[in-house]
Amino acid sequence: MAATKNRPAKTMPSELVFIDGLEVWLTRKAIKNMHLRVKPPGGRVEVSAPLHLPLATIRKFVGEKRDWIERQQREIAQSPRAEAAAATPAEVAQWKAVVAACVPALIEAWEPIMGVKAGKIAYRNMTSRWGSCQPSTGRICINVRLALYPPECLEYVVVHELCHLLERGHGPRFHALMDTFMPDWKERRAKLR
């Protein structure tokens, strides 16, 4: 049996570094270029950098992007996602009431257009999904946080989930169906990000 070589890890564990007073989560990876992200809901700053890039180079890069980082953090703090993260149970109940009042009419309008029939409709306060569909039963679940977004976003999610009654995954056929039924779906989806 041949001996295996000890290879360096392709991704190092994230570490917290402070750069110009900013908390930055640094992850070193087997990549060629540095990547900077400001993540919701709290505006966490994350940098992915090549494994052997000097920390001084990373500090300079983050320093040059300071204005952009702060602008992104302000936008995140004012976004519906931040509002949702701090919501009380009473607020969540209000969102559910709003969404539950709108969704049945949307489904009723879209079912004959799409040639589908939804099953049970559920409403949940979800942190990572706007909706879900079980094609085998027709059950559709809609995120109550959609009450915080423009109405066209709720309609987009309803059509998206109804499309799953025709196509399970998110492959080319699914996208073609979305293009057919709702040509501006990508613009609507962008408002949710």
C-alpha positions, 0 to 999 in steps of 0.5 A: 500500500502506498503511503499518502502525503501530508497535504496542507488543509485547503481551508483553515478555520476562520479567525477573528482579526481586528482591522481599523477597529472592524471585527473581520472573520478571516478564512484562509483557503486554497484560492487565488483572489481575496473575497470580501462579504458583509453578511446579514443579519448583523453585518458581519465582515468576512474575508476569504484570502489565499492561504499564504497571503500576508496579513498586511496585504489583507489589512490594506485591502480591508482598509481600502474597502472601509467606506463600502463595508460601512455602507453595506452595514448601514443598508443591512441594519435598515433592511427588513431582514434586520427588522425580522431578526429583532421581531416580537411574537406579536409582530410575527403574528401580524406578519402571518395575518397579512401574508395569510390574507393575501396568499389564497387569492394569489394561489387562486389567480395563478393555479388556472394560469399554471395548470396546477392545484396547490394542497394545504397552505402553511405559514411559518417564520423562517430565517433561511427560506422564503417558501417551500413546496412538497410536490407529492402532496402539493403542500406549500409553506410561505415565510411570514417575513414576506409581509415586510417586502413589496407585494410583488415579492410575495407573488414571486414566491407563490409562483416559484412554489407553484412552479415546483408542482411542475418541476421539483428542482431548480434546473433549466426547466424550472427557470424556463417555467418561471420565465414563461409565467413571470418574465420579471421574476429575477427582478422580484427575487433581487428585492429579497436579497 
